[in-house]
């Protein structure tokens, strides 16, 4: 008897899997990419990752590996089993290399079979991801979140009361077959291009952009009094979704938002994206502001290396810390973390590179601080003047923030708004007494408080 496990995969099945766009795979897994030229993309967090979208090949130079879509899923995403990688790609609704043109794009059809039982999705969202149960219940009741027949959570994209797409979030954690992410995630086939999951509270005055629906709802869970805003997910880092989100906001409200705030991840990709968005839209009438979680946090492990290096070079500690923050987000070795194309020894290095950098800064120390313009003209002569000006302004702004005491030293810095929510939940549970926990579990906020505010 031949079991399913023993059945050989057909050539057609393997070909179909390997024909999935590597760029689409990366975007679906939250891997930030920078589009360069002639069909080439480069990773933000790992800048040695290069993707050729014309040939649908990748090369991860620092690991000396490369290949096609299946190799990418196995080597980079972490789904090590070849069979599991094939199954993932053939069931992920990701775009093939020969993606249909805009003219041939089919209208979105909501093909999911909604389950009458919402329990599995609700448990995952509230117990695992710690979203506010009453927010989740409300959004399910209003049709914003559903559970399909497989137990996946479906975040429904709505535009003018019409369903135009969906984000599918798996609820079963399986690191063995799904890599480091642990859960299945995808954008439903034929979802509206450059759009995303969105909802409005009250009469929107501000537009808040997030990398995922769960990040958006985590922010709301932490800010229960939130009102008069539109929350929107990009499902990644997508400038065109920001543009379409702005257009939709204006169409819906009849006015431009007071600001567009970016609640992107506190990592290399998030900072590069936010910096680039600000730089590209510096002259627009709508301010672009940061909602990056814990952006004022300084990891405890940074203190000693920065203080020692600054003291040895006799330069201000806040100047060196600000330089470290803007260049690599206080994380040496994790890639470029600014949108101004500035890289240095810290991009691929470690804290051991700080003394040399501090000594390089010493000659540029003036009575009012470091002359950053002169420093970068000498040590980064290839930087465009606009990038240099933005880089200097950013470092000086962070240095002022640190000088004014606007920072917190923490052991672990949350990466995204869901991390921030998880930390908040652990702290809340730690300080509550057993009696308070029992009381809190019985406390309910009237759904009408949310019903009156929530709109599509």
C-alpha positions in Angstrom: 0.0 0.0 0.0 1.4 3.4 -1.0 0.9 6.1 1.7 0.5 9.8 1.0 3.9 10.3 2.5 5.4 8.0 -0.1 3.8 9.5 -3.1 6.2 11.3 -5.3 5.6 15.0 -6.1 4.8 15.5 -9.8 7.0 17.7 -12.0 4.0 20.0 -12.6 3.4 20.4 -8.8 7.1 21.3 -8.2 7.2 23.6 -11.2 4.1 25.5 -10.0 5.6 26.0 -6.6 8.9 27.2 -8.0 7.1 29.6 -10.3 5.8 31.7 -7.3 7.3 35.2 -7.2 10.1 35.4 -4.6 9.3 39.0 -4.1 5.7 38.1 -3.3 7.0 35.4 -0.8 9.2 37.9 0.9 6.4 40.5 1.2 3.9 37.9 2.6 6.4 37.0 5.3 7.1 40.6 6.3 10.6 40.8 4.8 11.3 44.4 3.9 12.9 44.9 0.4 14.3 47.9 -1.3 13.7 48.1 -5.1 17.0 49.0 -6.8 17.0 48.9 -10.6 16.7 46.5 -13.6 14.5 44.1 -11.6 16.8 43.8 -8.6 15.6 44.0 -5.0 17.8 44.1 -1.8 16.9 43.0 1.7 16.7 45.7 4.3 17.6 43.7 7.4 20.0 41.5 5.5 21.4 43.7 2.8 23.4 40.7 1.4 20.0 39.3 0.2 19.5 40.1 -3.5 16.5 39.1 -5.6 16.3 39.2 -9.4 12.5 39.4 -10.1 13.0 38.9 -13.8 14.7 35.5 -13.4 12.9 34.9 -10.1 16.2 34.0 -8.4 17.7 35.1 -5.1 21.2 35.2 -3.7 22.0 35.4 0.0 25.6 36.3 -0.2 26.5 36.3 3.5 25.4 32.6 3.7 26.6 31.7 0.2 23.2 30.3 -0.8 20.7 31.0 -3.6 18.3 29.6 -6.1 14.6 29.8 -6.9 11.4 30.1 -5.0 11.6 26.7 -3.3 15.2 27.3 -2.2 14.2 30.7 -0.8 11.4 29.2 1.3 13.7 26.5 2.6 16.9 28.5 3.1 15.6 31.9 4.0 12.0 31.5 5.3 13.0 28.3 7.3 10.6 25.7 6.0 13.3 23.1 5.7 11.3 20.1 4.3 11.1 20.2 0.5 7.6 18.6 0.6 6.4 21.2 3.1 7.9 24.0 1.0 6.1 22.8 -2.1 2.8 22.5 -0.2 3.2 26.0 1.3 3.8 27.6 -2.1 1.0 25.8 -3.8 -1.5 26.7 -1.2 -0.5 30.3 -0.4 -2.3 32.2 -3.1 0.9 34.1 -3.9 1.5 35.8 -7.2 3.3 33.7 -9.9 6.2 35.2 -11.7 4.0 36.0 -14.7 1.6 38.1 -12.6 -1.6 39.2 -14.5 -1.5 42.8 -15.8 -3.7 45.3 -14.2 -6.2 45.1 -17.1 -6.6 41.4 -16.6 -6.9 41.4 -12.8 -10.0 39.6 -11.8 -12.5 41.2 -9.3 -12.1 39.9 -5.8 -14.5 37.2 -4.8 -14.9 36.2 -1.1 -14.4 32.5 -1.6 -14.0 31.6 2.1 -16.6 29.5 3.8 -17.3 31.3 7.1 -17.5 29.0 10.0 -20.5 29.4 12.4 -18.0 28.8 15.2 -15.6 31.7 15.8 -13.9 30.1 18.8 -10.6 29.0 17.3 -9.9 32.4 15.7 -11.1 34.2 18.8 -8.8 32.1 21.1 -5.8 32.7 18.9 -6.4 36.5 18.6 -7.1 37.0 22.3 -5.2 34.3 24.1 -2.1 34.0 21.9 -1.9 37.6 20.4 -3.6 39.2 23.5 -6.0 41.4 21.5 -8.8 43.0 23.5 -11.6 40.3 23.6 -14.3 42.9 23.3 -12.6 44.5 20.2 -12.3 41.1 18.6 -15.9 40.2 19.4 -17.2 43.5 18.1 -15.2 43.2 14.8 -16.5 39.7 14.3 -20.1 40.8 14.9 -19.6 43.7 12.4 -18.1 41.4 9.8 -14.5 42.7 9.9 -13.1 39.4 11.2 -14.3 35.9 10.3 -13.2 32.4 10.8 -13.1 30.1 7.8 -13.8 26.4 7.7 -10.1 25.7 8.4 -10.0 27.8 11.5 -8.0 30.6 9.9 -8.8 34.2 11.0 -10.0 36.3 8.0 -9.5 40.0 8.2 -12.0 41.4 5.7 -11.0 44.4 3.6 -13.9 46.8 3.2 -14.2 49.8 0.9 -17.4 51.8 0.8 -19.3 48.8 2.4 -18.0 46.5 -0.3 -15.6 43.6 0.4 -12.5 44.1 -1.8 -10.0 41.7 -0.3 -8.8 39.8 2.8 -5.8 38.9 4.9 -5.7 35.3 6.0 -4.0 34.6 9.4 -3.5 31.0 10.4 -4.3 30.2 14.0 -2.3 26.9 14.4 1.3 27.4 15.5 3.7 25.0 13.6 7.3 26.1 13.6 8.4 22.8 12.2 6.5 23.2 8.9 6.1 27.0 8.8 9.5 28.2 9.9 10.2 31.0 12.3 6.9 32.7 11.7 5.1 29.7 13.0 1.7 30.5 11.5 0.3 30.6 8.0 -0.3 34.1 6.6 -1.3 35.4 3.1 -3.2 38.0 1.2 -6.3 36.5 -0.5 -6.1 36.1 -4.3 -7.3 39.1 -6.3 -7.5 41.4 -3.3 -7.7 45.0 -4.3 -4.2 46.2 -5.3 -2.5 48.7 -3.0 -5.2 48.4 -0.3 -5.7 46.7 3.0 -7.7 45.9 6.1 -9.1 49.1 7.5 -11.6 50.5 9.9 -12.7 53.9 11.1 -13.5 55.1 14.6 -15.7 58.1 15.1 -15.3 60.9 12.5 -11.7 60.3 11.3 -9.2 63.1 11.5 -6.0 61.0 11.4 -4.8 58.1 9.3 -2.7 55.5 11.1 -0.8 53.0 9.0 0.4 49.6 10.3 2.3 46.6 8.9 -0.5 44.1 9.7 -4.1 43.9 10.9 -2.9 42.5 14.2 -0.5 45.4 14.8 -3.4 47.8 14.1 -5.7 46.1 16.5 -2.9 45.8 19.1 -2.5 49.5 19.0 -6.2 49.9 19.5 -6.2 47.4 22.4 -3.5 49.5 24.1 -5.3 52.8 23.5 -8.9 52.0 24.4 -10.0 55.6 24.2 -8.8 55.9 20.6 -11.3 57.8 18.4 -11.6 59.8 15.2 -9.0 57.8 13.4 -8.8 55.4 10.4 -6.6 52.4 11.0 -5.2 50.7 8.0 -2.9 47.7 7.4 -0.3 47.6 4.5 0.4 43.9 5.0 4.1 44.8 4.8 5.8 48.0 3.9 4.1 49.4 0.8 4.3 53.1 -0.2 1.5 52.6 -2.8 -0.9 51.4 -0.1 -0.1 54.6 1.9 -1.1 56.6 -1.2 -4.3 54.7 -1.8 -5.1 54.9 1.9 -4.8 58.7 1.8 -7.0 58.8 -1.3 -9.6 56.6 0.3 -9.5 58.7 3.5 -10.1 61.9 1.4 -12.9 60.3 -0.6 -14.6 59.1 2.6 -14.3 62.1 4.8 -14.1 64.9 2.2 -10.9 66.3 3.7 -7.2 65.5 4.1 -6.1 63.9 7.4 -4.4 66.1 10.0 -1.5 63.6 9.8 -0.5 60.2 8.6 1.1 58.3 11.5 3.2 55.2 10.8 3.0 52.4 13.4 5.6 50.3 11.6 8.0 47.9 13.3 10.8 49.1 15.4 13.4 47.3 13.2 15.6 48.0 10.3 12.8 47.7 7.7 10.4 49.9 9.6 12.9 52.7 10.1 14.1 52.6 6.5 10.5 52.7 5.3 9.5 55.6 7.6 12.6 57.6 6.8 12.0 57.2 3.0 8.3 58.1 3.3 9.1 61.3 5.2 11.9 62.2 2.8 9.7 61.6 -0.3 6.8 63.6 1.0 8.6 66.4 2.9 6.8 69.1 1.0 3.3 67.8 1.2 0.6 69.5 3.3 0.0 66.3 5.4 2.5 65.7 8.1 4.0 62.2 8.3 4.7 61.3 11.9 6.1 58.3 13.8 4.0 55.8 15.8 6.9 53.3 15.9 6.5 51.4 19.2 9.1 51.9 21.9 11.2 54.2 19.7 12.5 56.0 22.7 13.7 52.8 24.3 17.4 52.1 24.7 18.5 48.5 25.3 20.4 48.1 28.6 23.2 46.3 26.7 23.9 49.6 24.7 24.7 51.7 27.8 28.2 50.4 28.8 29.7 50.2 25.2 28.4 53.7 24.3 29.3 55.4 27.6 32.8 53.9 27.6 33.6 54.7 23.9 32.3 58.3 24.3 34.3 58.8 27.5 37.5 57.5 26.0 37.1 59.9 23.0 35.8 62.8 25.1 32.7 63.3 23.1 29.1 63.7 24.3 27.5 60.4 25.1 24.1 61.6 23.7 25.8 62.3 20.3 27.3 58.8 20.0 24.0 57.2 21.2 22.0 59.2 18.6 24.5 58.2 15.9 24.0 54.6 16.9 20.3 54.9 16.9 19.9 56.5 13.5 22.5 54.4 11.7 21.6 50.9 13.0 18.7 51.4 15.4 21.0 50.6 18.4 21.6 47.1 16.9 25.0 46.7 15.3 25.2 43.9 12.8 21.5 44.0 11.9 21.8 46.0 8.7 21.1 49.6 7.7 18.3 51.2 9.8 17.9 54.5 8.0 16.3 55.6 4.8 19.2 57.8 3.7 21.4 55.1 2.2 24.0 55.6 4.9 26.0 52.5 6.0 29.0 52.2 8.2 31.1 49.7 10.1 28.2 49.1 12.5 25.9 48.0 9.7 27.6 44.6 9.7 29.8 45.0 12.8 29.3 45.0 16.6 29.7 47.3 19.7 33.5 46.7 19.4 33.5 49.1 16.5 32.2 52.0 18.7 35.6 53.2 20.0 37.0 53.7 16.5 33.8 55.6 15.4 34.0 57.8 18.5 37.6 58.7 17.8 36.5 59.6 14.2 33.9 62.0 15.6 36.3 63.7 18.0 37.9 66.1 15.5 34.4 67.4 14.6 33.4 68.3 18.1 32.4 72.0 18.4 31.2 74.1 21.3 27.6 73.3 20.4 28.1 69.6 19.6 29.3 67.5 16.7 29.5 69.1 13.2 27.7 66.3 11.5 27.7 68.0 8.1 31.5 68.2 8.1 31.8 64.6 9.4 29.6 63.0 6.7 31.2 65.1 3.9 34.5 63.6 4.9 33.5 60.1 5.9 30.5 59.5 3.5 31.4 61.6 0.5 29.1 59.6 -1.8 25.9 60.6 0.1 23.6 62.8 -1.9 23.1 66.2 -0.3 19.4 65.6 0.4 20.2 62.3 2.2 23.0 63.9 4.2 20.8 66.8 5.3 18.0 64.4 6.3 20.5 62.2 8.1 22.0 65.2 10.0 18.6 66.5 11.0 17.5 63.1 12.3 20.7 62.6 14.4 20.4 66.1 15.8 16.8 65.5 16.6 17.5 62.2 18.4 20.4 63.8 20.3 18.1 66.6 21.6 15.6 64.0 22.6 18.2 62.1 24.6 19.6 65.3 26.1 16.1 66.2 27.3 15.7 62.8 29.0 13.1 61.6 26.6 14.2 57.9 26.6 13.8 54.7 28.7 16.4 52.1 29.4 14.9 48.7 29.0 16.1 45.1 28.9 14.1 44.1 25.8 12.8 46.4 23.1 9.5 45.4 21.6 9.7 45.0 17.8 6.1 45.8 16.9 2.8 46.8 18.5 1.8 43.3 19.2 5.0 42.7 21.1 4.2 45.9 23.0 0.8 44.6 23.8 2.2 41.2 25.0 4.6 43.0 27.4 1.7 45.1 28.7 -0.3 42.0 29.3 2.5 40.3 31.2 3.1 43.3 33.3 -0.6 43.7 34.1 -0.9 40.1 35.1 2.1 40.3 37.3 0.9 43.3 39.3 -2.7 42.2 39.7 -3.6 40.2 42.8 -5.6 37.1 42.4 -8.7 38.9 43.6 -8.2 41.6 41.1 -7.7 39.1 38.3 -11.0 37.5 39.1 -12.7 40.9 39.2 -11.1 41.9 35.9 -12.2 38.8 34.2 -15.8 39.6 35.1 -15.6 43.2 34.1 -17.2 44.1 30.8 -17.3 47.3 28.8 -20.6 47.8 27.1 -20.3 47.0 23.4 -22.3 50.1 22.5 -19.3 52.2 23.4 -17.5 50.6 20.4 -20.5 50.2 18.2 -21.2 54.0 18.1 -17.6 54.7 17.1 -16.9 52.0 14.5 -17.6 52.6 10.8 -16.5 50.9 7.6 
